[in-house]
Amino acid sequence: MKYIVYPYEILIKHTSNGIVYVSKLTISEKIHIELEKIISVVSHRIRIGKMILDSTLEKLFEQLVKYLSEKISIVLRKKCNLTRHKLERLALYCTFKILKIENILAFLIDEKILEIYIDGPNTTIYASHIDFGRVNTNVVLSEEEISRLISLALFKSCKPLSYITPSTKVDINTRWFKLRISIDAPPLSEDGPTIVIRKHRNIPIHVRFIAHNKYKLHLLAILLMSIALRFNILVAGEPDSGKTTLASFLLSCTPNYWRIILIEDVKEIINLKVFGKKAIRLKVRPYEAKPGFAKHHEILKLLHRTPDYIFVGEIQSKEDSFALVDAFCSGVRGLATTHAKSIKDLLNRWCNIFKIHPYQLTSIDLICTTKRRISEKFIRRGLHAIYLITDRKVDTLERNLNELLVNVNLPITLTRFCEDETKEYKKINAMLLSMKIKEHFPEILDFVDYRALIDATYRALLFLEKKLNLASKLSEDDSIIILSNAVSQISSLFNDPLTITKILAEKTYLWTT
């Protein structure tokens, strides 16, 4: 298989040792000679200080690429009839050539590459490909190239690696790529520094990469319904299982009038302002670092920042877990991600190791799990299951659903949404959501018949399913707009008890029109 990522041609080879990703520079000899001349001149100017660079890494890239684009345009545009896009890509190539790390450029500008792994000097790079999963490559970085890459990352973080702190995480965000670079150095990494580069997209991955089948689509509809009701949602899963991708998708579908506050140690969630959201980012220190703003401190201060909804990335420590649960108990509504192999392991860690009181867990409405499935041909990530937490037991639901009681001493009911696709079971799922709606909006049931609300919830799920099916055939931007409008519509509906009462009384449903 071949495809073009200018100025590279990408070749996917199937070999006895697995799938190999090969990148080959496709520019002509004439262009290559002219570029080498430009690179030589610009490199000399940088060395003798004639070209002034800004103090941030992103500005460095911006200035170099802009300057080189102008030079290349003067030399090549008339001769080779290059488009603006190609001129910019050639300027980007020259920038990496000047920095002497051009061997990784193809991975950074290829939208199909999700993650790059560098296990040390003089070892072959391998990567995660969106279509082929884990792939080998034909690229080997020398010790000097790895040193240069680490130097750029540390230039951005302004925090050196040392014997005491041999690990760091850095985010680099440019117009051409958005990266999270994780570095482990000696003495922690005995065979030399190791680097993992995770790429983040400007827009969420398409619906089909989150929900792979009709049942998963139904679960995603339930999650969107829960977002509209401002439920507290915890997304749990093993590393690289799609937690942040799912969270980005859900946050991009929130109503535009919400004030969203995001707390992250590394910038991973997409830029929500692209979708017209009112989003504020707070950057805290990574778990590996000591100086800086602690995540749990900023979570506890959220009450004074008046958010409509929050996002907290990577709840790892005991302090972060306590702070999140305490914020939810205090009335903050939001979404968070955490690492866990399974729902059982998560609750065991929180209740038995961190000693979080089980009654506090009822402040979490839904726990959503993601899974990473590894096979011979691909690695699939995405939505796995949804668990609803309530503080009461419903006998009929316990008999009909596969209920997972992690610990008999826990005074909560943890119910997994049933995988049966029959109408009866979907109504039971709607009943579960109605129980949660009653907790969040008790005033609604003062006016509305309980059964009518169940029916309304069920119809809302069907509506979202229909919109998701439609969105899966559209472009990513169009699907986000459709889903965001749907969630905003239902959010407004449930936040106004009089409106929902009127609609239910007339037996007409806003979401079916």
N, C-alpha and C positions, 0 to 999 in steps of 0.2 A: 504494500500500500504506500502511496506517495501523496503528499500535500505540501503546499507552499506556505511558509511563514517568512515573508520577504525580510532580509535578503538570503534566507536559507530554504533549501529543499529538505523536507523531512521524509525519511524512508523508514518504514516499519518492516523489520525482517523477522520471520519465524525460523528459529534455529533449534538445534538439539539442546542448547543451554537456556532456552526460553526466548522471549520476545526481545529484540534489540532495537533501540531507537537511535537512528543515525541522522545527524544534521550535516548538511553540506552547503558551503557558501556557493551561491549561484551567480554572483556578479561576474561580468566579463573581465578579461585581462586588461582592457583599456581603462575601465572604471577602477579596477583594483590599483593600477599604477598611479592614477590621479589621486586616489584616496590615500595611498602611502605617502605621497608628497605633502598632502595637507596635514596628515598625522604627524609627520616629521617636523613641520614648521610649528604647529600648535604645541606639540610636546616641548619644543625648545623654548617657546614663549612662556609656558607654564613654569619651566625650571628656572628661568632668569627673572621671573616675577613680573613680566610685562602684562600678563593676564590676571586681573584681580578676581578672586573667587569669593563668594559669600561664605559665611561661617557654618551654614547648614548643608548637610549632604544633598538634600533635595534641590537646594538652590545651585549647588555645584553641577548636578546633572542638567538642570534647566539652562544654566548659563553656557555650559559646554555644548549641549545639543543645539541651542539657538545659534551660537557663534559658528559651529561647524556647518549647520544647515545653510547659513548665509554663504560661507566659503564654497561649499559643495555646489550650491545653486549657481554661483558665478562661473564655476569651472565646468560643470557638467550639464546644467539644465538645457542649454541650447544644443549641446552636442548629442545628448542622449535622450532628450524628451522625457524626462522623469517626472512623475506626478509628485505632488507635495508629500503624500504619504510615504512614497519610496525615498524621497530626499531626507525626510525625518528619520526613517529607519536606517539609512546609510550614516546619518549623523550620529545616531545611537550606537551603531557598530563602531564608528571611529572613536566615540567616547570611551567605550569599553576597551578598545584597542590601546588607547592612550593610558588607561588605568591598568592595562595588562591583565585583564580578566575576561577577555572576549570569548573564552571557551564556554562560559555559562550563559551567554546572551540568548542563544536559541531557546533555552529552557524558560527564560524569563518572559519572552515575548510570545511564546506559544501558548494560546489560551487552553489547549488541551492538557497541558502539564499542570498538575495540582501541587506536587511537592517534589523537592529535589534532596537527595541524600548524599552527603560527602563523608565517608567514613575515615578519612585521613589522607595524608600526602601520598601521592603515587598509587592511589587506589581508584578503581573505575567508579564513576558516578552512576547511580541508578535513580529512578524517578517513578512517580505515580502518574499514570496517564488516564484521562477520563474515559477512554474507550477500551484500553487494553490492560488496565490495572498496573501492576508493578512491572517495569521494563528496565532492562539493562541498557547501557549506552556505550558509545565508542570514545568517551571523553575521560581522560585521566588528568587531574590537576596536580601540578608540582607543589613542592613545599613553599616556593616563592609565591605562587598564585593563591594558595590558601592563606598565606600570611597577608597578602594584599587585600583579600576579601575580608578577613577578620579586622584589618586596620580600618577599612571603610565602615564596617559595622560599629567598631568602637569609637570612630570619629563621630558617628551619629549619637551614640549613647553617652559619650563623655565619661564613661566609667571603665577603667582598665581591668583586664583580667589579672588575677593574682593568685598566689598560693591559697589565700583564705577564701577568695571568691572566684573559683575557676569556671563558673558558668554565667551566662548572660543571655537575655532575650532582647532583640531590637526590632522595631518596625520601621520599614522604609517605604514611603508612599510617594510615588511619582505619577505623572500622567500616563506612563507606559506600563507600569507594574506596581503592585502593592505587595509587600513581602513582610513576613515575620521570620527573622533569622535567629535560630537557637544555636548557641555555641557551647561546647564542653571542651576545656583545655586541660593539659597536664597541670598538676599531678592526677586530676580526676580521670582524664582520658589517657591511659598509659601509652598508647601507640601513636600519640599525636592528636592535634585538635580534630574534633568531629563537628560537622555543621549540618543542620536541617533547615532548609528554606521552604516555608509554606507560602503559597501564593493565595492572595485574596482577590476576589472579583469585585468590580464596581457594581455589578448587579447580581442578584441571587441566581444560583443554578436553577434550571428549569424544574417545574413541578415533577416531571417524570424521574428526576434523579433523587427526589426526596420520597416520593410515593411510587413504588414500582408496580402496584397492581390495584384492582378495584377496592379491595379491603383496606389497603394502606391509604388510598384516596379518601375513603370514608373516615378513617382516623384523622387525617389532615383536616377534613371538614369539621370534625369535632374540635380540633385545636383552634381553628379559626373562629368557631363559635365561642370558644372559651376566651380567646383574645378580645372579642367584641364585648364580653361581659367582664373584662378586666380580672380574670381569674389569676391566682398566683400559680405559676407553672414552673416546674423544675425539669430541665432536660438533662438526663443522665445517660452516660454511655462510655465505652472504652475509648482510649485515644484514637483519633482519626476515624471516628465512626459517623461523622456528619452532624455533631451537636451544633457547632457554630453556623453551619450552612442552614440548618433548620431554624435556628434562632433568628438569623438574618432574614429569612423568608417571612417568618411570623411578624417580626418587627416592621418589615416593609409594608405589611398589610394593615397596620394600625391606622385609626382615623387621623387625619391630618391636623385636627385641632388639639390632639393630646400633646402634653408637654412630657417628653421622654428624656430621662437621664440615664446615660450609659456609664458604667464603671468597668474599666478594663486595665490590665497591666500592659497588654500589647494590643494595638489597634487591629481587631479582627472583624468586627461587624461592619458591613458595608456602610457607605455614606448615606444615611437616611435622608439627608437634606435634598438629595437628588430626586426623591419622591415627594418633596414638599413637606417633610415632617419637621416638627419643632423639636430638635434633638440637641442635647448638650452632652459632650464627652468629658469624663473625668479620668485622667490617667493616674494610676497608682503604681507603686513599685512592684516589680515581679516578685514572685514567691522566693526566687533564688537570691534576691538582693536584700540588703538590710536597710540602707539609708533610703529616705523618701516617704511618700504618703502611703500609709498602710491601708489595705483594702477594707479591713473590718472597721477601721475608724471612719472611712468615708461612707460606708453603708449605714452606720449608726447616725451619721449627720444628714441622711436623706430626708428625714422628717422636716427639716428646716429649709428644704429646697423646693417644696411644694410640687412634686412630680405627679402627673396623672398615671404614669407607668414607668417602671425602671427596668434596666437590664444589668445584671452582674455576671461577668464572664469568669469562668473557672473558679468555682468555690472549692478550695483545696484544704485549708487548715481548719482546725477546731475553732479558732477565733472567727474565721470567715463564716463558718456554718452557723455558729451561735448568733452572729450579727445579722445574717440573712433571716433566720427564723424569727429573731426578735423584731426586725423591721416589719416582717409580714404580720406578726402578732400586734404590732402597733398601728396597723392600718395601711401600710405601704402596699401597693399592688405592683406586681411585676413578674419578670421572667429571669431565670438564672440557669447557668450550665454547671455541671460538675462531672467528675470522672467516677464511674462505677461499672463493674463488670455486669451486675444484674441488680434488680430492684431489691432483692434479698440482701446482697452485699452492702448496698447503700444504706438501708435502714439499720442493718447490723452495726455499721460503722458509726452512724449518727447516734443511735440509742445506747449501744453497749460499749462503744469505745469512746466517743465524744461525750457521752452521758447527757445528751439532749433529752429533755423530758418528753415522753410520747405525746402528751396532750398538746405540746407546741406544734407537733407535726400537722395537726388539723388546720393550721394556718395556711398550709400548702393545699391547693385544690386538686391539682393534677400533677402526676409524675409521668413524664414521657421518656421512653427509652429509645436509644438508637443503637443499631448494630452494624458491625463491619463483617461482611461475609467474604472469606478468602477461598477462591477456587483455583483450579489450574490455569484458567484463562483470564480471570478478572477479579477485581476487588470491588464489591458493591457496598455502598454505605447508604444509610437512610433510616427512616422512621420504622420502629419495630412494634411498640405497644404503648398503650396509655393505661395508667392506673389512677383511679379516683379514690381520694381519701375522705372519709366521713367519720363523724364521731358517734354514729349510731348504726345499728344492724337492722337490715331489712330481710326478714325471713324468706320472702318470695324471691328476692334477688339472690340470696345465698344459695337457694335450691337451683336456680336457673343458670347462674353464671359460675365459671371456674374461679372461685375466690381463693386468693393466696393470703393466708395468715402467716406472716413472717414469724411472729412470736405470739404465743397464746396469751401472754401477759400484756400485750399492747392493747390499750383501750381504744383502738381505732379499727375501722374496717377498710381493708385495701382490696379493691375490686378491679380486675382486669376487664377491659371492654371485650365483650364476646366476639369471636371471629365468625360466628354464624351470620349469614347474610339474609336470613329470613326477616319478613316484616315484623314478626312478633319480637324478635330479639332487638331489632332496631328501636322498637318502642320502649323496650326495657332500658336501652342505652339512653333514650330521651328522658326516661323517668329518673335515671341517675343524675343527668344534667339538671333536671327540674329541682332535685333535692338541693343541689348547689346553688341554683338560682334563688331558691327560697332563703338560703343563708345570706346571700349578698343583697337581695332585694326583697325583704319580707313584706314591704308595703304593696308589692304587686299582688300577692295572694289575698290581700284584703279586699280586692275588687274582682279578681279573676278566678273562675272555677279551676281547680287543680288539674282536672283532666284536659281542660281547654289549653292550659299552659303546656302540658305534655305534648298535646297535638301540635301546638305552635312550635315547640322546640324540634319535634320530629320533622315538621315541614321546613324549618330553617336548615336542618341538616341536609335534607333533600335538595334544597335550593343551592347550598354551597357545593354539594356534590356536582350538581348540574353545571355550575359556574366553573368548577375545577376541571371538569371534562372539557368544557369549552376552552378554558385557559391553556390546557395542555397542547392545543393545536395552534395556539397563537405564539407570537414572539414573546420574549421574556418581559419586555416593557409593557406590552398590552395586557398580559396576564396579570401582572402586578396591579395595574390600574383597575382592572375588573374586580379583582379580589379585594383590593383596598376599598373600593366603593361599596362592595357588598358588606364588608365588615363594618364600615362606617354607618351604613344603613341600619344594620341590626344593632349596633352599639347605641345609636340614637334612640332606636325603638325601645330597648330595654331600660335605658336611663330615664325614660318618661313613662311612668305607670299609667297616666291618663291616656296616652296614645295607644299603648298596647291594649288597654281595656276597651277602647273604642273599636280597634281593629278586630279584636276577638269577638266583641259583641255583634259586629256586622258580618262575622264569618268571612272576612276578606283578609288576605295576607299581603302585606307590603312587599315581601320578598319574592312573591310569585308573579309579580307584574313585570 
